[in-house]
Amino acid sequence: MKLKIHPLFAALCLYFVFTGRALALGGYIVAILAHELAHSRAAAWRGYTLGAVTLMPYGGVIDGGERYSAADNVFIALAAPVFNAAVAVCVVALWWLVPDCYAYTADVCAANASMCVLNLLPVYPLDGYRVVFALSKNKGRAVAAMRVAGGVVGAVFAALGTLTALVEFNPTLILFGFFLIYGALFRVGDAMIVHLAGNGIFCKNYRAGVEKRTFIISRAAPLSALVRQLRRDSMAVFEVVTEGGEPLFELDEDDVGVMCAECELSEPIGEAFEKVYSK
């Protein structure tokens, strides 16, 4: 997972450092990285790869993306807030074992908990929006409604951030609010995942030599199971069998590429093969 840093994020970091809130900044960065790492690993588990993550004052933005199934969308979207919640719970558990670490880890817990809750909001372009979008039948209406909701929620956060100036100024609330408002008005990039059918894993360096590997796999396994076995330094061949182990057909990497381009990665290998090669 490649990371990029936006100038506004760097400016926010300087603000936290010069105001003596370095620990809060550390917890915030840990929460963002945990969030985006969870997206990355969930995408890889489903047979996709993520583009570069840009660290912004309101969180991370992922570049690139193509089509993927509703189930994959929900799984990848929810993985990050769930992981943030798990990190927060682990930190709380650590306080029971090592009470003295509370002062150093409280910000990590708070940042991960807030990252989880905020991203579950069903407003554009947060993870909650992606879940609702994936499950909606009328996607156009769902996007329009959640963009409006994003603008309203963004205005609330911006107002709350402004009010914190009376107590302890919190610029992240204002920035997060304006991000939601910007998304409602202009729409941010639909940045998520890249289909591995167009990835460099299909390009081999034959001058250096590549290893030939053979796998036996059930026809009921998803296409993503094939993709996870592809490597740039080796050539994979798949012997597809029934649930009982009886041989059915053989696939090479060219076949896998064609099937991935035509079908969802969550589709069973046998069904994808029939769909592509029975035409």
N, C-alpha and C positions, 0 to 999 in steps of 0.2 A: 504494500500500500504506500503510494507516494504522497508526500505532504507538501502543500504550498502554504505560505503565510501571506495573508492580505495585509497591506499597510495599515488599515484600520485596526486589525488585530494587534499588530506590533505597537500601535499607539495606545491601545487599551492596556497592553502589558506594561508599558512605561508608566501609565497612570497608576496602576495597582502598585508597582514598585515604589514610585515616588511618594505615594500616600501610605506607605508602610503596610501594605496588604499582600505581601509576597506569598504568604501561605494560602490566602484565598485564591490568588492567581494559579498557584500550583494545583489546588484542588479542582479548579475550573478546567485547566488543561488536561488533567487526568480524566475527568469526566468526558470531555470531548473526544479524546483519543480512544477511551474505552467504548464510547458510542459508535464511532466510525469503524473501529476494529471489529466490533460485533457485526456491523453491516457487511464488512468485507468477508469475514469468515462464513457468515450465513450465505452470502452470494456464492462463495467458492464451494460450499457444501451442495448447493443446488446446480452447480456447473456453470457459474458465471464468474466474471472478473470485474472488479471495480476500477474506475479511473482514479485520477489524482484527487485527494481530499484537500480542499482549501480551508484553512482555519480562519473563520470570520468572528467578529465580536459576539455574534449570537449563536455560534456553533460551527459545524462543519458542512461544507457543500461538496458533493461528489460530482465529478465531470463524467460525461459520456452516458450512453444508455440506448438500449434497443428493446424490442418486445419481449415480454415474458409472461407466464401464466398468472392468473389471479392467486393461486395457491403459493407460487414462488414470491409474488409481490407481498402478500401478507406475511409470509415467513421471514423474508428479508427485512421488512419494515419493523416488525415486532421484536426481532432479535436484539436490536440495539437498546430500546428502553428496558427490556427485560434484563439485559446484561447490566445496565446501569443500576437497576433495582438490586440485582444480586451483589454488585460491588458495595452498595450502601449497606446491605444486610451484613455482609462479611466484615465491614468496618465496625458496625455496631457490635457484632460478636467479638471482635478483637478488643473492644473496650472492656468486656467482661474478663478477658484473659490478661490484658495489660492495661489497667486503668490509666496509667501515666501517659499513654500515647494519645489520649483524648484531645489534648490541646493541639497536637500536630496533625490529627486526622479528621477533626470535626468538619473542616472545609471540604475535604474529599467526600465525606458522607453527604453533606448538604448539597454539593454540586451534582453528585450522581443522582440523588433523590429528585432534585428539581429538574434535571435533564430528563429523567424518566417521565415525570408527571407532565411536563410541558410538551414533550414530543408525542404524548398520547392524545393531546387535544385534536379533535377532528376538524382542524382548520388548515387551509393551504399555507405553506407547502410542507407541513410537519409530517411525521410518520403516521399519525392518526389519520391524516388526509389520505395517505396512500392505501391504508387498510380499507377505509370507506370507499375510495375510488375503485379498488379491486373488486369489492363485493357489490357495487352498484350496477343495476341494469341500465339505467339512464346515466351514463358517465358524464355527458355534457352538462346535465342539470346538476349533478353532484359537484362537479368542479366549480360551477357558477355559485352554488350555495356556499361552498366552503371557502371560496375567495371572499365573499361578502362577510362570512363569519370571521375570516382572518383579519379583515380590515377593522371590524368592530373590536375583536380581542386585542389587536395591535394598538388601537387607540386607548384601550383600558390600560394596557401595560405601559404605554408611553406616559399616560397621566399618573400612574402609580410611581413610575420612575422619577417624574418631576416632583412629586410630593415628598419623595425620600430626601430631597435637598433640605427639608425642614429638620430632618433627624440625622441621617447618615447617607449622603448622596450615593446612589447606585446607578451608574451609567448603563450597566448591562440591561436593565429593564427597559430603558428608553431605546437602546439600540435594537433590542429584540422586538419591541413594539413597532418601531419604524420599519423593521425588516418585514413583519407581517403586513403592514400597511402597503409597503412597496410591492409585495407579492400580490396583494389584492388588486392593486391598480395596474401594474405592468407585467406581472407574472414573471417569476424567476425561471431559470433554465430547468427543464425536466431532466435532472441529472441523477442517474442511478447506476445502471449496470451495462456491461458490454457482453453481447452474446459470444460465447467461445467459438462458435462456428467460423467467425472471422478473425480469430486470434492467431498469434504467431506460432502456437504449438503445432500447427500443421506444416510449418516450414522446417525442414531438416538440413543440417550441415553434413551432407554425405561425404565431403572431403575428409572430415574428421572421423567418419565412420559412425554408424548408429547400431544400437543393439536391437534385435528383433525379439519381441516379447509376445507370448500367446496367453490369452485369458479364456477361461470357460465361464460363461455367464448365462443366467436364466433369461428367457424371452420376456418375463414379467418385470425384470429390472428396468428402471427408468433410463432414458438416454443419458442423463447426467452421470450415471455410473460408468458409462463408456468414456465420457469426456474427462472424468477425474483420473483416468489411467493414461492419458496422453502426455507425452514428454517431448521436448525438442530434441533430446539426445537419444531417442529410441523410436522404433516403429512398432506399433501395437497391432495385433491381429486378434479378433474376437470370434470364438466358436460359441454360437448361441444354441442353447439346449432347452428342452422342456423342463418343467418342474421336477420330473423324474430323472433328468440327466440325459435324455435321448437327444442326439445331435439333430439340429434343424438346418442351419445355414451358417456361413462364415462371413464376417465383415472385416474390411480393412479400413484404414483411416480415411480414405477417400469416401467410402460409404458412410462413415460416421459424419463427415463434414456435410454431405448432401442431406442426410437425415436430420441433422441439427438445424440446417438452414430451412427445412420444410416443415419441421414439427416442433412442438413444445419440448423442452428438455425434461419435463416431468412425465412425458408420454412413455408408456412401456415400449421396449425395444421391438417386440414382435408386432405391435400395432403400427409403430412408425415404419417398420420395414414393409409391411403390407401396403400402407398408404403411399409410400414413395415408389416402390418397385412393382406394384400391381397396376400402375397407370398404363 
